[in-house]
Structure formats: C-alpha cells, structure tokens
Amino acid sequence: GPIEHASLDDFDRQVDINLRAPFRLTRALLPSIRRRRGQVVFINSSAGVRAVPDSGIYSATKHGLKGLADSLRAEVNGEVRVLSIFVGTTATPMQASLHASKGRRYIPERLIQPADVATLVVQALSLPRTVEVTSIHMRPAAPPEQPGTCS
C-alpha cells in the first residue's frame, strides 16, 4: 500500500522476506559456492528496477536486492557468477490475492508461469563458464493491464 499508511511491522516483514533472508542465505552459503565455483541466482521483481505507486516498501526491498546482487557480483567477480532475474507479473497465489483485494479479474493464463521462470533459470545456469549473464528481465508477452486486470 501507500507509504503513508504502511506500518513499521509491514516494513520489517517485507525487509525480512525480500532482503534479509537472501542476504543471510547468500552469506551462509558463499564459502561453499566459491569452493565449488557455483552460481548465485536472485529471483527479483520488475519492482526492483521500476517503482510503482502503492508498493513503496516492496519496491524498496527489491531495489535493495538488486544492490545486494550487484555488490556481490563485484566482490566475487571471476569466481562466482551472479544473476538477477527481474520477473514481471507472475501467476502465483500472491497475484491472485492482490487482484482480489483490488476487485480486479485475475487471468493467470495472461501472466508469466512459474515453470517458465524455472526454465529460464536452468538455461542461464547451463551457459558455458566463459559467459556471465548478469541480469534478465522477463514480462508477460501479453500486457496484463487489460480492463479488469492489474499488473
């Protein structure tokens, strides 16, 4: 919702989920990832590069996740590949709930499917080590901003 009406509890919860959890997991696993020359993939949101009204906290945490990924990439350059995937509106229970709360029709077939995100991750991880893709932006092929829907 709007920043003006957001509570500190809302802020803390979103920071915990969208920023603190990826930070803690990355920090804990990074020594092993380095030893094995692994890869790190952050599933971000289009809100991580483009803020929209009524999602200030969410956008802020997703911008923070982008900053975390960019900093990590600079720190481990050459050892570990770091990829951020900025995903647009995806057919998830969260989107169904968001649409319902705004009284808008939810048409999951018009949205990115979770399996498509998974396929993209597998393809990116399969690239030769001579290539590093640092970011990918994906969005629904058909804009979800049709009458009665929301993005």
GIMOUR-V820925 format. One record per residue. RES is the residue in one letter. PHI is phi as a letter, one per 20 degrees, with the letter a starting at -180 (NA if undefined). PSI is psi in whole degrees, 0 to 359 (NA if undefined). BURIAL is 1 if it has 16 or more other ideal C-beta (glycine too) atoms within 10 Angstrom, else 0. Layout:
RES|PHI|PSI|BURIAL / RES|PHI|PSI|BURIAL
//
This chain:
G|NA|185|0 / P|f|145|0 / I|g|321|0 / E|g|329|0 / H|d|2|0 / A|f|144|1 / S|e|162|0 / L|f|328|0 / D|f|318|0 / D|g|314|0 / F|g|310|0 / D|f|318|0 / R|f|314|0 / Q|f|323|1 / V|f|317|1 / D|g|313|0 / I|f|312|0 / N|e|344|1 / L|c|310|1 / R|f|317|0 / A|f|311|0 / P|f|323|1 / F|f|311|0 / R|f|317|0 / L|f|315|0 / T|f|313|1 / R|f|318|0 / A|f|324|0 / L|e|347|0 / L|g|318|1 / P|g|317|0 / S|f|319|0 / I|f|318|1 / R|f|313|0 / R|g|320|0 / R|e|4|0 / R|l|48|0 / G|e|194|0 / Q|c|152|1 / V|d|129|1 / V|c|123|1 / F|d|121|1 / I|e|107|1 / N|d|198|1 / S|c|156|1 / S|g|338|1 / A|f|348|1 / G|f|350|1 / V|c|347|0 / R|b|109|0 / A|f|146|0 / V|c|156|0 / P|g|150|0 / D|m|17|0 / S|b|40|1 / G|g|314|1 / I|f|313|1 / Y|g|312|1 / S|f|318|1 / A|f|317|1 / T|f|324|1 / K|f|326|1 / H|f|322|1 / G|f|321|1 / L|f|322|1 / K|f|315|1 / G|f|320|0 / L|f|313|1 / A|f|316|1 / D|f|318|0 / S|f|315|0 / L|g|316|1 / R|g|317|1 / A|f|324|0 / E|f|325|0 / V|d|15|0 / N|g|125|0 / G|n|334|0 / E|e|315|0 / V|c|133|1 / R|e|137|1 / V|c|123|1 / L|c|133|1 / S|d|129|1 / I|d|118|1 / F|e|106|1 / V|e|133|1 / G|f|197|1 / T|g|122|1 / T|c|144|1 / A|f|93|1 / T|c|164|1 / P|g|326|0 / M|f|317|0 / Q|f|320|1 / A|g|316|0 / S|f|318|0 / L|f|315|1 / H|f|314|1 / A|f|318|0 / S|f|336|0 / K|e|5|0 / G|m|32|0 / R|d|150|1 / R|f|134|0 / Y|d|119|1 / I|c|87|0 / P|f|333|0 / E|f|339|0 / R|e|357|1 / L|d|168|1 / I|f|138|1 / Q|e|140|0 / P|g|323|0 / A|f|329|0 / D|f|323|0 / V|f|315|1 / A|f|318|0 / T|f|317|0 / L|f|318|1 / V|f|312|1 / V|g|316|0 / Q|f|316|0 / A|f|319|1 / L|f|339|0 / S|e|354|0 / L|f|152|0 / P|f|154|0 / R|f|347|0 / T|f|355|0 / V|c|136|0 / E|c|114|0 / V|e|123|0 / T|e|332|0 / S|b|148|1 / I|c|135|1 / H|d|126|0 / M|c|145|0 / R|b|164|1 / P|f|141|1 / A|f|321|0 / A|e|122|0 / P|g|130|0 / P|f|355|1 / E|e|42|0 / Q|e|159|0 / P|g|130|0 / G|n|2|0 / T|c|172|1 / C|b|162|1 / S|d|NA|1
//
